[in-house]
Amino acid sequence: MKQISVSEVACESKKRITRRERFLAEMEQVMPWPELIEAIEPHYPRGTRGRPPIGLERMLRVYCVQQWFGLSDEGAEDAVTDSLAVQAFVGIDLEQETAPDATTLLQFRHLLEKHGLTKTLFETINRTLLAKGLMMREGTIADATILAAAPSVKNEAKARDPEMHQTKKGNQWYFGMKAHIGVDADSGLVHTVVGTAANVGDVTQTAQVLHGEEKVAYLDAGYTGVEKREELKDLDIDWQVAMKRGKLKALPEDSQLGQLWRKLETVKARIRSKVEHPFHIVKNLFHFRKVRYKGLAKNTAQLYTLFGLANLVIAKRRILALQAQDAS
């Protein structure tokens, strides 16, 4: 029988459950741990020589904590050391062992990037959601968001990241990259992720964010003319593209036709609004407003993880309801 540590006694004696504890407890229930571990295990070091590696599940748990709370490698190490809630989630007793250090976390991230495993994790999560009937795959909402990169040239190369570019939105210039996503129109879950430089037009990535089975696609005015593109013109898809703001304002307000068009645009906008939920989770809840690494490859790899975890947050209530139903 495991001896209860001082930290566990202190944790149990608390009267108030923190938001972090509640969040981690919920994610513990909805994460498909066996499937995710199985996807990474063939590539994980077996420790036949030298110091044995830290267990795969523990490293994956620390990696998820790092993404959920927007932590650097050093910040994740500190969180495991400082937070009882994180220690309980990771399954570590600091009285008997040490927290994974920042270098170990860096090596684990490089392992995921080298073998394309963040995309595998994203696809594994989506397969579990699809198997639960939470993703319908009949319609897609496509959109993109800008993620800032460091504009400073005070570095060894005396230059900004060459893979990042600037773009103008409204009257404001932005420097960084774009995250293009395809979202299931029924559930709001992300099924496709593409990372590009910020100056790449949204409409040029339409084919990449479709999964190929949708019958209808909901797009904002930035995708005007999408049905004429060479790679898309032969697809049997009902393109629901928002009317440009200037054209909509030009419609007479007192005419029956103008009122009808405005009602139609309102309906389409309500459907398209589902695409903003994953962006909100990644940028506001996971604190990923600015890219952390250099180059598109590393940051796109992180986007796969972030949007996969965002899908679990979106579907959390439905997953827990299904689990409660199965238990009863």
N, C-alpha and C positions, 0 to 999 in steps of 0.2 A: 504494500500500500504506500502510495506517494506521500511523503511528509509535506504538510502545508507550510509554505514559506511565510516570512514576515510580511512580504509585499502582498501576498494573496489575502492574508488576514486583514491588512489595512484596506485593501480594495473592497472586501466584503463588508467591512464595518461602516463604509460610507453610507450616508442616508440618501444622497441625491445621485441619480444616474445622469451622467453628462451626455451631451449630444453626440460626442465622439464615441462613447461607449454604445449608445443606442444605434448609431449608424453602423459601427463595426459588427454589432450583434446581428443586425438585419442582413448585412452583406455576407456574413458567415453562413447564413441560411440559404441565400440565393446563388452564391458562387458555385459553379459546377467543378469543384476541386478535382475529382478523379479524372475527368476528361481533360482538364487543363494540364495536369501533371503528366498524363499519358502522352500529350502532344509534345511536351518538352523533354521528357525522360531520355529518348534515344540520343539526344545531343548533349546531355548533362554529364560532366566528368564523373567517372566512377571511383576515382581515388585509389587506383591500383598502386601508385607510387607517391611517396611524399605524404604530406599532411592530409587526412581525409577531408573531403569537402563538406560544407554545411549542407544539411538535408535540403532537397529540392523544394519540398512544400514550404519549408520555412523561408527560403529565399524568395519564392513566389509570393508569399504573404507580405514580406517586407516590401517587395517591388510594388504590390498593389497599394499598400499604405502610402508609399512614395507618390504614386499617381493620384490617389484620392485627395491628398492634402497638399499637393504641389510642392514637394520637398526636393531639395538637392540630395546628392549622395550623403554629404555630411549631415544635412538636416534629417534625413531618414535614420542615420545612425544615432543622432541625438534623440529623436522621437522614441526609438526603441529603448534607449537608456532612461529617458525622463518619464515616459507615460506608462502608467500601470495598465491602461486600456489597450495600448498597442502591444505591450508585453503579453497580455492575456491572449490577444488575437493571434500574435505570431507564435505563441506557445514557447516562451523562453523564460527561464528562471535565472536572473542575473546573479543570484547567490551561488549558482553552480556553474555558470557559463557566461561568456561575454557576448555582447551584441555584435552582429555582423558589421565589420567596419566599412568605411566609405569605399575603399579599394575593392573589397569583395563585391559590393553592390555595383560598382563600375564594371567589373569583369562579367557579372551576371547580365547586365544590360548589353554589353558588347556581344555576349553569347547569343542573346535574343536577336540582335541586329544582324549578326553574321549569318544566321541560318533562317532569317525571315520569319522568326517565330512569333513576333507580335501580330503579324497578319494571321498566322495560324491560330493564335489565341482569340483574335477577333472572330474568325470564321467558326471556331469551336463554340464560342458563346452563342453565336447566331444559330448554329445548328440545334443547340439545346432549346433555344427560344422557339425555333420553328417546330421542333418536335412536340413542344407543349401547346402548339396551336396559337402562339402569340404573334406570329408574323404571317400575313396573308399573301403578299407578293403579287397582288393584282394591280396595284397602282404605285407610282413613285413620285415623291416630291424632291426636286433637286434645288440645291442652293450652295452658296460658298460664303466663307467668312475670312476676313483678313487677320493674320496673326503677326504682330510686330516682331521685328528682329532688331538687334542692337545696331544703331546707326553710327556708333562711334568708330573713329579710325585710330584711336589711341591703343594700338596693339602692335605686335611684332611685325606684322605685314604692312602696317600703316594703310589699311584698306578695309572696307566693309566686306561682309560675306559675299563672294562673287555669285553665289547661287540664289541669293535673295535680290529682289528688285523693288522699285517703287511704282506706285500707281496712284491715280487721283480718284477720289470718291467725293462727289460734291465739290466743295472748294478746298478740301483737305488732302494733302499728300501723305501717303503711308509707305513705309519701307518694311518689307518682310516677305511672307509667303501666304498662300491661300489654302484653306482646307475645303475641298469640294466634297459634298456628301450626297448620297441618294438615300431617302428615307421612305419607309413603308407608309403609304397614305392612310392605311387603316389604324395601325398601332403607333406610328411615330418612331419606330425603331430604325436605326441606321443599318443599311445593308451593304453600303459601298462607301469607301473612303479613298480620295485621291489628293495628293499633296503637290502643289505647283508653286512657282514664284508668283508674287503678288500681281505682276503685270499680265498674267495669262487670263484671257477672257473667260467668263463663266460658260458661255455657250460652246466654246471649243472643247469642253470636257464633258459635254452631255452624254456622249456615247459611253464614256468610261464610268459614269455613275449610274447607268442603268444595269439591271441584272438580266434583262432579256426576256422576262416573262410578263412584264407589265402590259396592261391594256390601255392605261391612261397615265399621263405625266403632267404634273402641276408645276409650273415654272413662273418666276417673276418676269418683269419686263426686260430684264437683262438678257433673256433668252429669245427675244423676238427674232423670228426668221429661222428658228431651229429646224422646222420641218423641211427647209430648203437645203440643208447641209447634205453634202454628198454621202456621208457615212450613215445618215439617218433617214433619208427621203424614202427609202423602200420599206421602212418599218411600219407595221400596222399598229400605230399608237395614236390615241386621241390626245393631241397636244393642247393642253389648257394653259395658255400663256396669258399673263396679266396684261391688260391694256396699259400703254404708257400714260403717265400721269397727265401730261399736257393734252393728249387726245381725249382722255376721260373728262378733264375740266372743260374742254371745248363743247361737249354735248350739252344741248339746252336743258336746263333744269326743269322747265315747266312742260316738257314734252313727255309723252308716254314712253317713247323709245329710249330717251335719255334716262328715265327712271328705271326702266327695265335693265339697261346695261349696267347701271350702278348697283342694282340688286345682285346681278350676276357676278360682278366683280367682288362684291362683298362676300358672297358664298365661296368663291375661289380663294379669296384672301384668308378666310377662316380655315380652309383646308390646308393652305400653304403654311399657316402659322405653326403647324406641328413641327416644321423643320427647325424652328427657333429653340425648341426645348432642348435638343442635344447640344446646340451651341451654348445655351445658357448653362447647362451642367458642366461642360468642359471649361468654359471661360470663367464662370463665376464660382461654381461649387468646387471645381478641381483647380482653380487659379491658373489656368493655362491661357493667359492673354498674350504672353510673349514667349517666343521660342527659347528653349534653354540651350540648344546645341548648335553647332555650325554645320551647314549643309542641309539639303532637302532630305536626303536619305534617312539620317538619324531622326529628324523631326517628324517625318512621315511615319517612320516606324513607331514613334511614340503616339502619334495620332491614332493608329490602329488600336493600341491598348486603351487610350482614353475613351474613344467612342465605343469600344466593346464594353468597358466598365460603365459608361453612360447608359448603354442599353439595359444593363442590369438594374440601374437606378430607376430608369423609366418603367421597367416591367416589374419592379420590386413588389408592389402591392398585389399584382395579379399572380405572381409566382407564390407569394406567401398564402394567398387565398386558395390556390390550387393545392398547396401542401397541407393546409388545414382541412380541405375537403377530402383529400386522400387519407388523412389520419383519422377522420371521423367515421 
